[in-house]
């Protein structure tokens, strides 16, 4: 395919073509202001197409001269139509619509150039910035992703940072409304774009929604936003800076104006884009040309693979024989497995027969063992009760110890009596000696002082009598005080006991009241026994979604019914908590169910995690005549039944009325645990014959479990509790009265105790007073008597006092000895009785031990035989299990081999042996290996190679065929686009010319735009109002103001040809006089007012004095900035 010629305007300018990405192409606005972008509908102005015959060349193939002629013909046809539309718009004078999106709402500068902080709020149509500087447009360009060089105010970004600052920030708010809004669901009605410039020269972007939330920090998102809203910041006509405006207004070279026109309308970009596409098509064509050689090589490779496959196909027959042998080998293996299985089955039958013989022998031995064990127990039952004997021996030891202690005490008392007798003899001798001396001296003095001494002695005797009475009175006072204290201690004890009884009966009253209330609540709500709001819990369980196989169930008691109510008391205690619980099948559901229970006020309710396993429990049950918990219950839910079995072993727990019956039940049934309902006891039996009995807790009357198993007997339960309450209330009343009596008695105790203590103190004082008087009179009597006699009498009195003390002690000691001997007599009698009873038991035990020993020897012998045959049975059972496993394994292997053989071929009856088939197959394998060695590949590899070569050839052939179709379509599309490009240039040229004339007419000027595409020149010719009789002049011949006005008209004409919603111009009136400036301002305002969905931002250093502003105009007056740095 030959390379096509490139579309250029002329050969000399081909190398100067400029490019702009095709995705940024914008077409001129039509009269409705719509444009085409990114697939959106665009109503293209209807223009006539140059008529050419089919043999004529396409427009892009014409020479530049031919294109100029074609354009002149186009302008003649379209001039009147477009002029009519312009005149119609002038006559209507209608204002354009305000843009919904893409216009600038505000601009904010921080530390940017000479501005510390500046914020400008713009109107949606025309904005005049008076006294402003170029920093506004520079900030706008930088914020929207422009380069520093585009602003003409600096060579790098860091040059825009205000002097002395480390960073600058530019924020622009862009309206984002209407049907063409950019991602309105994310950004809202305003998009805030912030660009931060750092001192290092780097910069960052931040896109925020209308609420200030950061949406993106990517430049790509900012570029996509500008592209979507048609903001062309790189278009020279979008932001015309101060320097660019000055250059545009003062420039007079036609070529510069032509380049400006082509760049502004994006025609240059399109031309260079098409050239790039053409180059890519040419590269693809060259690639397609090289595909012919590739196809030839692939075809040769395919033919070689085909020939090689033909050679290898001869080996196919041998492969077929190999497959047949493989099938026969598979069925030979099946036959071998079947033979092996038959042999193992025969061994299994023999082993099972041996196991049955061992079981029969073991059963007979176990019967003998049981009979021997029963004989031992019968013999042992005749033995005297060991506990009774141990108690007697313990009592005997204790009594002997007590008798020995008393005997030692009596012996000690006798020793003391001997000592006292010796002391009495000594005291009597000394008293007699002293009395002799006193009598001798008394006879000497009898005549002299007998009367005086007798009177003194009488006073002493009287004083002694009073002192004796005082001692008795003191002893009585002390005894009364001790007796009263003892009675108070007894009253205090009675008070504490009565208070404890009152508390106990009060608690029982409260429990009975709560129990009655609970039963009454259950009469109204059958679920009340299981907690609060249980109905809501059940409904919440139904509404939730659960992770387990089934939703949780509960309360479990809903599924339980008791057949016989007499077993209710112990079962309430044992099963009550489980009956009030819920069950989940998956641990993940526990937290969700716990939250439901907490929410409904059942935080203490238990949750049981129990996977749903409906296992067979019948193997664990005892004989049918044994009563168990399971057999007195009806449990309607299979899952709940297994929960009770796993939690409480109800299938292995026996039931009896009394402890004796429970023990008998354990002995007969072989169970290890039973309940005695009447005694509320649990009995456990150990393997060694031991027993352990424990009390089953009684459920309190106010416990929620109390109403379980009540069924329809709730009124009876209420009646029983009320009757019990009457009895308890009487007991409570009696206890309360006893408390009151004790408290009344103890309330007077302090006063009475004080009186008794006062009496004792007075008696003590009287005793002390009398003792003092006695000592004084004795001393006086001693003074009256002779010295010698007085000394003897005093010594005698002291000796008599000692003798009296010894006599008193001896009397007490004799009394204590008598008491101890009285204690010893019953002890000795009881010890004799115990000894006699023990001797009788020993005689009986000796006779019974011989029979027990004989029965035990027979039992041990039977037990040894049972143990030996149990070992034999384990060995036989292990052999059977091993053979069963082997049979199962061989069955599985046979099934697997049969399944695999059936996949290979149908069943082959009576196959040869495995060894013969493998020998034949090995011969074929060797032959095929030799063939593969020669071919250096297997038949499968050769076949795959042929298939790959064929597929590759077809794929490449199709690829190049599709590529050529694609290139043809691309060429046709490019030709069509180039024709459109030529038509678009003619339309833009004519529109620019018509608009230029229209804007000049605002000052009664006349002019035209002359476009020479072949020379790439654009000239402006203008005739002013006072030059009506002369010919049009080039703008060079105009005055400065006239030239500026003419150039502004040309700029407005170009603006009318671009689709960007924002147009910015800086210092447009620098070369205008007052008249031209006033007319230009009015013309710009009218053009902006008529423009559809466009925004104008115009900067002027001069005021708007004398200019009538339209309602759509917003004026922003700025003060001079703080010049921390000079304008760049």
C-alpha positions, 0 to 999 in steps of 0.5 A: 500500500503506497504512502499517501501525500501529507495534507499541508497548506503549501509545501513551504509551510509543511515543516512549520505546522503546529500541533495540538492534541485532537481531544482538545479540539473545539468548534466555533459556537453556533447562534445558540452558543452550543459546542461539540466536545467529548461526544456531546451533541453539537448543532453545526451551522448549515453551510453549503458544500462546494459542488464538485464532480465525482472525478474532482479532487477532494478539498484537502488534495487541492493546491493552496491557490485552488483552495483560495478560489474555493473559499471565495466561491464559498463566501459568495454563497454564504455571505448574504445568509450570515449577514442576515443572521448578524443583522437579525441579531442586531435588531433583536438585541437579545441578551445571551444566557448566563453560563451554568458551568465553566465560568469563574466565580472567584479568585483568591491570591495568597502571598502571590506576587505583590499581594499578601491576600486578595479575593475577587468575586466575579459576575457571570458575564462581564467583569471590569477590574479597574486599577488592577494589575496583571497578577489577577490573570497570572494567578488565573492562568497558574491556578488552571495549570498554565505554565509560568512562561504563558503569563509573561511575568516570570520564567519559573513558578517560584518567581510568583511567591511574594518576597520574603514568603516560603509559599504562594497559593492561588484558588479559583472557584469555577461554577459547576451547574447545569446538564454539562456539569463536571461530576456534580454528584462529587463536586456540587455546584462549585469546584474550588481549585487550589494550586500551592507554589513552594519556594523550591519551585514545586507545586501541588493541586487540590480540588475541593467540592462546594463544601470545601472537602478535598476530592482530588490532589491530581493534576490529571483530574484538574486537566479533565475538569478543564477539558470537560468545561471547555476551559482552554487556558493554553489558547492565546485568546482565552487569557490575553495577558498584558504583554500579549495584549500589548503585542497583539494590539501593536503588531501589524504584521499580517503573518503574525495575525494569521498565526494568531487566527489559526491558533485561536480557532485551533486550526493549526492544532488540527492540521498538525494532529492530522499530520501525526495521524497520517505518519502513524498510518504510514508506519502501519502501512510499512508494517503491513508490507512486511507481513507478506514475508512473515506469512510466507515463512509461516506457510513454509513452517506449516508445510514442514510440520504437515509432512512431519505429521504424515510420517508420524501418523504411521505410528498411530496403529502401534499407539492403538495397539498400545491403548488396547493393551492398556485397557486389558492391563487395567481390567487385569489389575481389576481381576487381581484386586478381586482375587485379593479381596476374595482371599481377605474375605475368607480370612475375615470369615475365619476370624469372625468365627473364632471371635464368636467362639471366644465370646461364647467362652468369655460369656460363660466365664463372666457368669462364673465370675459374677456368681463368685462375686455374689458369693463373696458379697454374701459372705462379707454381708455376714461380717459384723458391721465394721463401723459399729466395731470401730465406734466401740473400740474408739469409745473403749479407748476414750473411756480408758483414757478418762479412767486413767486421768481420774485415777491419777487425780485421785492418787494425787489427792491421796498424796495431798491428804498425807501431807495435810495429816502431817501438817495437822499433827505439827499444828496441834503440837505447837498449839498445845505447847503455846497453850501451856505457856499461856496458862502458866502466865495467866495464872500469875496475872489472873488476880490483877487484870482478869476483869479488864481483859474479859471486857476487851475480849467480849468486844473482840468477839462481838466485832468478829460476829459482825464481821462474819455477818458482813462477810456473809452479806458480801458473799450473797451480794456477789452471788446475786450479781453473778446469777444476774449476769448469767441470766443476762447472758442467757437472755442475750443468747435467747434474743440472738436465737429468736432474731435468727429465727425471725429472719429465717421465717421472714425470708421464707415469707418473702420467698413464698410471696414471690413464688405465689406472684410468679405462679400467678404471672405464669397463669397469665403468661406461660413463658413467664417461668423462663424470664422476662419478655420471652415472647419478644426474644422468640420473635427476634430470633425468628426475624434475625438471620443466623450463621448456623444451620438452624436458628437458635432454639429456646427456652429448652424447657418449652420442649420438655414435659414430665410424665410423673410429677412426683419426680419434679423436685429433684429434676427442677434442681438438676435440669432447671438451668438448662431448661431456661437456656437457649441453644445455638448451633454455631459459636458465631451466633452467640454474640447476636443472641446474647445481645437480644437477651440483654436487650429484653432483660435476660442477661443471666440466661445461659446460651449453650453452643451445641452443633446439631448432631442427631446421634443415636443414644440408644446404645448408652441406655440401660435395660428397659425395666430401669427407670431413668430421667430420660424415660420420665420425660417427653422431649419433643425436639430432637436437637434439644433432647441431644443437648440434655443428653450431652449436658446431664447424661439423662439416658444414664441417670437412674431414678428411685424413691429412697437412697436404699432403692437408688443403691440397689438400682445401681447394683442391678443396672450397672449404672453409675449415677442415680437420684433418690427423689424422696431423700433429695440425694444423688448416689454415685457408684465407682468402679471399685465398688465405692459409693458417694452420696450427696444432697441435691439442693432444694429449689427455693420457693422464689426461684423461677425453676419452682414453677417448672413442670407445674403444667396445669397444677399452678392453682394447686401450687399456689394453694400449697404455698399459701397454706405453708405461708400461714404456718410460716407466718405463725412461726414468724409471729412467735419468734417476733414475740420472743424477740420483744420479750428478750429485748424488754428483759434486757432493756431493764438489765443496766439499772438492775445491774447497777443496783446489784453492783451498788449493794456489793460495793456497800457490803465491801465497805462494811466488811472493810470497816469491821475489819479495821475495828477488829484489828483496832480492838485486838491491838487494844486487847494486846496492850491490856494483856501482859506482854508475854501472854499476849505474844503467846496468844498471838502465836497460838491464834496464828497457828490455829488459823493455819490449822483451820485452813488445813482442815478446810483444805482437807475437807474439800480434798476428801469431797473431791476424791469422793466425786472422782470415785463416783465418776470412775464407777460408771466408766469402769462398768461401761468399759466392761460392757464394751470389752464383752461385746468386742469379744463376742464379735471377735468370736463370730468374725473368726468363723465368718472369715474362713467362708469369706476367704474361700469365696474370695479365692474362688472369685480371684480365680474366676477373675483371672480366667475372665481377664485372660479370655478378655485379652484373647477376645481383644486380640481376636477383635483386633484381628477382625478389625484389621481384616475389616479395614483391609476388606474396606480398603480392597473394596475401595481400591477395587471400586477405584480400579474398576471406575478407572478401567471403565473410563478406559474401555468397557469390561474385558472378560478373562483378561491375561495376567498382568505380567504377560500384558506388561511384557507385550506393552513394553515391546510396543513402548520400545518400538515407539521410543525408537520412532520418537528418537528418530522424530525427536518428538512424540506423536502428540508433540508433532500433532501439537506442532502442526496445530500450532503452525496452522493456527499461527498462520491463520492468526497472522493472516487474519491479523494483516487482513484486519490491519489492512481493513483498519488502515483503509478505514483510517485513511477514509476517516482522515480524508473526511476529517481533512475535508471537514477541516477545510470547510471549518477553516472557510466557515471560521474565516467568513464568520471572522470577516462578518463579525469584524465588519459588524463590530466596526460598524459600531463607530460607522467604520467600514473594514474587512479581513483579508485571509490569504491561506496560501501565503499564511497572511491576514490583513485588516483594512479599515475606513473610518467615518471621516474617510468615507470618500477614500479607499480602505487603509491598512491599520498601520495608517490609522491613529493609535486609538483607531488602530486599537479600536480596530484590533479590539473589533478583530479580537471580538470577532475571534472570540466569537469563533472560539467555544471557551466560556471564559475570555480574559484581556489585560490593559486593552485600552492602553493606546485608545483615546477617550472617544475610542475607549468609550465606544470600545467599552460599550461595544465590548459590554454589548458583545458580552451581553449578547454572548451566549453562556460566556464570561468576560474578565477585562482589566483596565488601569483607567476608571469607567467615567462617562461609561454607561454600564449594562446590568450584566456588568460587574466592576471591581475596583482594586487598591494599589497592592503592598509592593513587597516586591516589584512587578515582574 
